[in-house]
Each structure stands twice: as structure tokens, then as C-alpha cells.
Amino acid sequence: MVIDARISGYKVLGVFMKNWDEFDEMGRCSGEQDLLDAEYTCNKLGIELRQVNYVKEYWNSVFTNFLEDYERGLTPNPDILCNKHIKFDLFHKHALERLGYDAIATGHYAKTNFGPFLENYEESEDVHLLIPKDTFKDQTFFLSGIRRETLRRTMFPLGNYLKSEVKEIAKNCGLERLTQKRESTGICFVGNRDFKEFIKEYIASKPGDFVDIDSNMVVGHHEGIHQWTVGQRCRLKSFRKPYYVAQKDVTTNTIYVAYGHEHPSLYSNQIFATNINWLCSENPFVKSNSPPLRCRFRFQHTKPLVDCTIYRKSPNNKTDVIVMLDKPLRAVTPGQYAVFYSDTECLGSSRIVEAINNSDHKRVENLKNILENS
């Protein structure tokens, strides 16, 4: 929604964004029911609803990158890219510059120091993206890649509520029907389809080998590295104990697998990350001699935060970092995002390039040399 602040309150306009144009197996547009729900809500509340179409832009900025990443053996996060390129860029500019409104309001569980309705807005103050009251539903993870400036004109009305409290408010407003709606999970444009079947429509199969990371023996075959992600279980015939994806080698089209869910090769505590996006008021590495930053880390939005130290990769490099985790984590995946936090604030994010395991002595030694020279 977009908000126009007036002395008497707010003039509110509902906007439905269409980002995907695919039909499901029944011939229905995947966003058709969402539009009907938006119309129902706006009619109930007496709010005008308009539509904006970003199908082309979404394809070029989000989905094309999504496919290219999978072909390169990475596992991307399209939700972070959608917020970065579409919702908090194209739509944010459309609302403020073309429609002439003062701010946008979004249903993300997040908040800023300016308050849920920008009631504490100060032109001279820096904006901070804060952890919401409902820490289980916390969606600051997905906002970590946007430009900090857009937060200055963004309202997060749900930031001080639990999900259960929001449902009660909806019921009291006559919107009980929407509280029964199933929550969307997974990748929005994949929907309920099997991911492997979905990705086959866009990326051709390229058979290769599953190789045991310990014995270097071929233990099975796959249809393409784009169908698998680090940590995923591989159901290989003739093996009672399951194998899991440990590494992917794009050059040889090989997937290295580890025997058992808790195999050491599945755990990492040293991470290379790039293109860092700071949401805090000042880049901690703005100076070449800036000290390492102690903060907290997660790469999946539902997982607990882990303490870490962030190092600049080199004295003159402000965008590439090395993250040292206090506790090793399972299946840290290249292509995903390292998102950083203080106790109360989302500090920003950086895209994971490589995760290093302590058992890989050669790479660990190389990392030590980098840190000593940084």
C-alpha cells in the first residue's frame, strides 16, 4: 500500500503488484486468488485498489539471475532479490515519484526507529532496520539487501505485533476469511510443484556423477547440478545410510556427497562473502584500518543467530568480507546471503561465495594468510 500523510490522518491507496505470469496445471493464473483477496480487503476497508505490472522487470532482474545462478552451481534467494529490485526499488519509486504519495506500507514483520507509521520521523536522523516484536516471523532477513534510503519512507505497521494479534485485528475488521488462508512458503513462482520438475522447464539436464567426498568413488549419477543444493539428501540406491550434498564442482559437473547427516564436510565456520550491503548508519569498514566487527549471523531466516566476526578481505576492499563463525553451521550454501545483526538491528547482508570447513586444511591455511595480510 502507499500512504499520503495528511493533517487528518492518512490517505491510503492499495496497490497489487503482478510479478509473475505463469498458469498452473489447472490453467489458472498463480496470482489470481491473491488479486481477489486484495480486492476483497480493499472493498471491506473502503480503499481504492490499483494494479501495477512488473512481470517483465521481475523476469529480467530476478528470474533470469535465478536461472543463471543455478546453472553456475549456486543456490540463490529470489525473495531477497525481489525486495531489492522490485518492491523496494521500482515500486517504491513508482509510489513516491509517479503516484505522488509520501510513503509505502508493507506487511513485512519488521520495524524501524521511525515508528510503524513514521510518527518518529526526523529528517536529520539515520534510519535503522529493527527486529520486530514477533521474532519467529521476523522478515528483516529478506529486507537486508535493499537500499537503506528506502527505509526512510517505508511503514511497517505489523512491527509491534505478534502474528496471532494481527489475526485478531483482521477478524475485528471483518476480514476473518483471510485469517484462514494458508501461509505461502518456499519460492513464490514454483508454488506447489516439485522443484526438480519446475527447473527442468528452464535448464536442460546435464548428467554427471555423485562422488563420495571421502573415498573419491562414484556412488551414483545425477541429472544436473542445478537440481541439487548443499545439505540436501540424495536417495542413492544400494546405500542404507543416506548421502548428502557436500560440494558441487561446476567445471567437472560433479556433486561430492557425504555419508551421513552430520558428516564434518557439511559444517563450515569460515565464509567468503561479497557485495556487502550495509543498512547501519555507517559502513564499519569505511576506513582501511577499521577493526573487525563483532556481530551475529544467519543465512536462513528461520535459524537461530550465531555470533561471528567480520573481517575485511583486504585493506582497500570495502565490499568483500570474511566471516568467522563462533559455531560451525551445517550446509552454509554459496549463492545464499549472510545476514548480519546486532542484538536489536539488522546491519545488512553479503552474498556467500564460499564456505570453508575446518577439515579442508589447504583452504584454511590460505584463509589465515589472507587475514594476516588484511
Salt bridges, closest charged atoms under 4 A:
ASP4 OD2 - ARG6 NH2 2.50
ASP21 OD1 - LYS18 NZ 3.18
GLU22 OE2 - ARG193 NH1 2.33
ASP24 OD2 - ARG28 NE 3.50
ASP34 OD1 - LYS181 NZ 2.83
ASP37 OD1 - ARG177 NH2 3.09
ASP37 OD2 - LYS181 NZ 2.62
GLU48 OE2 - ARG50 NE 2.92
ASP69 OD1 - ARG72 NH1 3.07
ASP69 OD2 - ARG351 NH2 2.38
ASP89 OD1 - LYS93 NZ 3.05
ASP126 OD1 - ARG148 NH1 3.82
GLU149 OE2 - ARG152 NE 3.88
GLU165 OE2 - LYS133 NZ 3.31
GLU168 OE2 - LYS171 NZ 3.66
GLU183 OE1 - LYS137 NZ 2.64
GLU183 OE2 - LYS163 NZ 2.95
GLU197 OE2 - LYS200 NZ 3.51
ASP209 OD1 - HIS221 ND1 2.88
ASP214 OD2 - HIS263 NE2 2.70
GLU262 OE2 - HIS261 ND1 2.41
ASP307 OD1 - ARG296 NE 3.45
ASP326 OD2 - ARG294 NH2 2.80
ASP343 OD1 - ARG296 NH1 3.88
GLU345 OE2 - HIS128 ND1 2.75
GLU354 OE2 - ARG363 NH1 2.18
ASP360 OD2 - ARG363 NE 2.68
